[in-house]
Amino acid sequence: MTTAKEVIECLQKYDENEEIAVAIWSEVDVLERAKEREIAITREQAKSIIDLIHRKQDASLGISWDTIDCYLDELEP
């Protein structure tokens, strides 16, 4: 799993004036989306979803709310 600390370390390799594009999704995003959809999940489940998204992301498709919804749907009985 990638932590904010690891991202900060990675960003320090760039020139501070270099233009970059960054999208950050966190376990809080997953928890809030689950709450909106009335799906009860734990913080550990949210962390697990973020880890799966990070490891399995497809740069051609990107990460969206639909991505998070798909993983939340897999948790529902």
C-alpha positions, 0 to 999 in steps of 0.5 A: 500500500502506498502511504502519503509519506511515500508519495511525498518522498516521490514528489521530492524528486521533481523540480518544484516548478515542474508541471505535473498532474496528480489525483489522490484517492484515500481510504476516507474517500472510500469510507465516505462513498460507502456511507453515501451508498449506505454500505457499512465497511470498516477502515480496514476494508477501505484500506484494502480497497485503496490497496487493490485500486493502487495495485490493479489500476489501468492507466487507460481507464483511470480511477473514478467513483465507478472504480470505488463503487465496483469494489464496494459492490464486491463487498456486499453480500 
